[in-house]
Amino acid sequence: MVHGRVSRLSVHDVRFPTSLGGHGSDAMHTDPDYSAAYVVLETDAEDGLKGYGITFTLGRGTEVVVCAVNALAPHVLNKDLGDIVGDFRGFYRQLTSDGQLRWIFYRLQTTGEELNLQIGPEKGVVHLATAAVLNAVWDLWAKQEGKPLWKLLVDMDPRTLVSCIDFRYITDVLTEEEACEILRQSQVGKKEREEQMLAHGYPAYTTSCAWLGYPDATLKQLCSEALKDGWTRFKVKVGADLQDDIRRCRLVRNMIGPEKTLMMDANQRWDVPEAVEWMTKLAEFKPLWIEEPTSPDDILGHAAISKALAPLGIGVATGEQCHNRVIFKQLLQAKALKFLQIDSCRLGSVNENLSVLLMAKKFEIPVCPHAGGVGLCELVQHLIIFDFISVSASLQDRMCEYVDHLHEHFKYPVLIREAAYLPPKDAGYSTEMKEDSVKRHRYPDGEVWKKLLSAQGN
Amino acid sequence: MVHGRVSRLSVHDVRFPTSLGGHGSDAMHTDPDYSAAYVVLETDAEDGLKGYGITFTLGRGTEVVVCAVNALAPHVLNKDLGDIVGDFRGFYRQLTSDGQLRWIFYRLQTTGEELNLQIGPEKGVVHLATAAVLNAVWDLWAKQEGKPLWKLLVDMDPRTLVSCIDFRYITDVLTEEEACEILRQSQVGKKEREEQMLAHGYPAYTTSCAWLGYPDATLKQLCSEALKDGWTRFKVKVGADLQDDIRRCRLVRNMIGPEKTLMMDANQRWDVPEAVEWMTKLAEFKPLWIEEPTSPDDILGHAAISKALAPLGIGVATGEQCHNRVIFKQLLQAKALKFLQIDSCRLGSVNENLSVLLMAKKFEIPVCPHAGGVGLCELVQHLIIFDFISVSASLQDRMCEYVDHLHEHFKYPVLIREAAYLPPKDAGYSTEMKEDSVKRHRYPDGEVWKKLLSAQGN
């Protein structure tokens, strides 16, 4: 049973100098340093267990998220962990509704003014900070239960699971009762699905082959290597130059053959009309989906693109940048996407992701998580494995993104076998980084950065 | 002509201890300290003029916005002001697309990973910081031109005006050419409308009468005072308790009579079905609009509420929390609102507000700005006066919110006469605060806070 009072919350600005690969970014983007705001929760419990939480950032800006985590800290410190997870919905609401951080409903008798203000809420920096803090709480909870997070969720009774979800603003499509009913119905065959996961893992796809601006030779080499490694699903980046896209998509499609799956990702490059026009010209290469064709805020835009591309057999995929459940609710209502891509660090941790998984199930839209960056693979594998065992009960049109990057800094790195995520066996949320990695990469005082900054004469 | 190189950007955490009114906030909200991240831009020009920009916050959290402003500073420092406003669209895009702060489109040859990450973008803390910085740029530009901001905009030729707007993600509803055409068509009668504004001002409504939880006596007293002062439009806060709302709305409607305008504001209290049900019961009091019935992110939710309430003659008003032009675009596309409420500090300054004013004109939706807080009245009056003279050319169903609060801290406070905003005559954006107010209220080292914090034994 969970226990202990939160005695300490520390947050670290951890940055990996990935921008020093020497390979410049393109004209519209500068070099990123893959980074994380890394939260450590300690309690006064004798077990000495700690909870680790991250949210993913890109160098500059991490300090802003760290600043937001510190602003949220008072909500967590000295709280009893049992009280937190015992009323997890209430605690989530408290974090996301921080009076001063989020919004106010207040009377100044002096002026009679009542005010509603948000620096979030449930979006941007404050929501990323919320994710980091709550990811640490979930990691600690799972560790105290001695289970990997996916198993903690799988073993949880439906009523307890939904008690972690804030249904505010989504009851018009999903009520608590409906959520419970979905979970109850999925009890059938759970055991078999868990065994299936343990035996074969969750299908993954690779995003490491066909990057914009790769020379064709590199592209060919990476493709054939990936094919050798058993990958059957490939994502190609598009959107910079149409002729270049056509050449590269043809090359990849020829390499992988007509049977394997090809996906395309535009990273929000287009306006709505441009997206339709562009993808119409790439349709001949039979992409399963076009990912992020336009602004992540543009629900109706995604719906228009979906409608226009459906006759061509191309689905729209989006979600990695969608900032909360209200956006996902609308994407589903508007039939704006055919593949839903959750992100473990952008939504409000497991709590908000649960509500999105359940809404996706209700609308029968497959969830294909976003991963990569720092730790996103480690975290999101838990969510999608739980989704299969306890919610979707299907692998149809489903797969989880995989990028082979920075796993060496994690204490419990992902395990990929035959293009599939093998379920983590260690207790927790796989969020814990190696102490030495954190120490060396802390910005700006970690050894790695001290060297770099002094070299730069800073 | 604008000139000078930005030699210094300083940002201050300015907080007014409004939470010490001794009047508690309600159960779901804590006490706010009306605050601002206050930006000061200096150049190397001999005129010695400074640009002042603010974004509105509520105490805790201001330091997060300050942190974000500092992260944006490198984009502004040492830039030539002429270059900034000469390619204002490009500069806006640069700020909102900061490689590391906003999103990345980057190749790591080591892994081939390409990454797209946002801690904003164009939303939350980072966008508030963008507003503060750009508000300062506009203030400085207007000061150098020796005009109040509204006049600078009114006198600007259409082509230059639209060159300040980033049309990215809105070209499916408004292109640069359409925007120019709207502005050209509104040239007719401009001079007369400017004279009309100078003579009579822009109509305002008061949000200072009917607050949740006011005793009926207070409510009556404030109403009759407002009536005496010539106010004809009144907003009532609703959403906490239906019976209480019914009693208070009846009281106010009886006081102001059937002819005057009554509006209601729920401050996001409801889910969609609840909003429709609740407002149906308040319809008898003939509200012109229901403001913020649900989540500001819920475009389709607002559309559903609009559709359900239209037969009752109640329009939906929203916008003060809408985080960028893409949300406004969709609210207009979805017929989700009947009154559009811009905010001078939530959108990306004048630049983004211009695009929203033009979209509203195209959809023939009246703009009724949100104001209050710290400086919001001072800023937004410029935008709405420009809107009347150069864009909407109409006062039909239009009015600007007014709250009588904290104006004494501003060097150029709003001037209200007969329930109307009189156009500012001083050069600039009315963003400049009194030096002494800033000094005394700087957090935590200002005199006011030193006293308070030591009193609290901190």
Interface residues (C-beta under 8 A of the other chain):
Chain A: T18 G21 H23 S25 D26 M28 H29 T30 D31 P32 D33 Y34 F56 T57 L58 G59 R60 G61 E63 V64 V65 C67 A68 A71 S97 D98 G99 Q100 L101 W103 I104 F105 Y106 R107 L108 Q109 T110 T111 G112 E113 E114 L115 N116 L117 Q118 I119 G120 E122 K123 G124 V125 V126 H127 L128 R168 Y169 I170 T171 D172 T207 S208 C209 W211 L212 G213 Y214 L222 K237 N267 Q268 D271 V272 P273 E292 T294 S295 P296 D297 D298 I299 L300 G301 A304 E320 Q321 H323 N324 V326 I327 K329 Q330 Q333 A334 G372 G373 V403 D404 H405
Chain B: T18 G21 H23 S25 D26 M28 H29 T30 D31 P32 D33 Y34 F56 T57 L58 G59 R60 G61 E63 V64 V65 C67 A68 A71 S97 D98 G99 Q100 L101 W103 I104 F105 Y106 R107 L108 Q109 T110 T111 G112 E113 E114 L115 N116 L117 Q118 I119 G120 E122 K123 G124 V125 V126 H127 L128 R168 Y169 I170 T171 D172 T207 S208 C209 W211 L212 G213 Y214 L222 K237 N267 Q268 D271 V272 P273 E292 T294 S295 D297 D298 I299 L300 G301 A304 E320 Q321 H323 N324 V326 I327 K329 Q330 Q333 A334 G372 G373 V403 D404 H405
